[in-house]
Amino acid sequence: MNDIRPGRLFTRREVLAFGAGIGAGAVLPLAPSLAAEGPLLTRPIARSGERLPAVGLGTAIVFDIGEDAARRAERRAVLEKLIEGGGRLVDTAPSYGTAESVLGDLVSAMGARDRLFLATKVRAAGREASMAEMQQSLRRLRTGKVDLIQMHNVSDVATDLGALKAFRDQGHARYIGVTHFIAGAYDRLGEVMRREKPDFVQLNYSLAERSAEERLLPLAAETGTAVLVNLPFARGKLFGAVRGRVLPEWAKAFDCTSWAQFFLKYALSHEAVTCVIPGTDKPEYMIDNLGAGRGRLPDAAMRRRMVEFWQSLG
């Protein structure tokens, strides 16, 4: 029997399995997603005008796989599908176990560095320690430059991004940013955004966690800060809520063919969002995710309907 204890979160794979009895294609129809065509949505990075594909990849947990050859081959396939599908951004961090090293090894073996937008993070305190940690990230990623270096989980309104700016000025990064994944930290994150004017902010935003809409997303639009969305599936909570449910017929209005696309299109339909970065460990899921960046997005009325639908599940 599958583990369906109350309160437990569900993976996309489990939702598909649970829905087999009513038609898996209605719950998570991978086949239509695999055939999705058309250009991938891109959004501009306000500071430079450079356009970034709107669907990327996160590596927390899913790339923390050490030397496991079979899983490395699978993650390589994920990266290949990202690139083939028009995506570029891959986000990692030194605190994600072996993820940075695994990513660096795979990208190097693929010869794909120039086709990716690599983002990593730093959280060491003090300029010297921060610089040392960022240099170590370059070694793990097997590159002399990352596209984005971010201050990981900003904990103090007085956070100084001087080390990140110096790292950028030395030619080791193109952009700098700040991150957090807890809504309770958004006030201090906003203060740092106003003062330090980072190029990017990374935050938690999904149908299940919409508090960023109140202040941070409008602030990002106001300050010209690009937005990366982490936890767009709310750690599996969204998939768990729709377990066994058929995708609403009205989702066709915004070219949606799977629950993953339904959730990602909600985040992408906010004009302040630049790119969503769900963690993904299967190439078919990467293809499905990329489908969220194709076709129409929900308009304001449809966004309200999606929120009402989500609230009705509670």
PyMOL commands that set and color helices and strands:
alter all, ss='L'
color gray80, all
select helices_A, chain A and resi 12-22+24-27+30-34+69-84+99-110+113-115+127-141+162-169+183-196+211-213+216-223+234-241+249-254+259-268+283-293+300-313
alter helices_A, ss='H'
color red, helices_A
select strands_A, chain A and resi 42-44+51-53+57-58+89-91+117-122+146-151+173-179+200-204+226-230+275-276
alter strands_A, ss='S'
color yellow, strands_A
deselect
rebuild
show_as cartoon
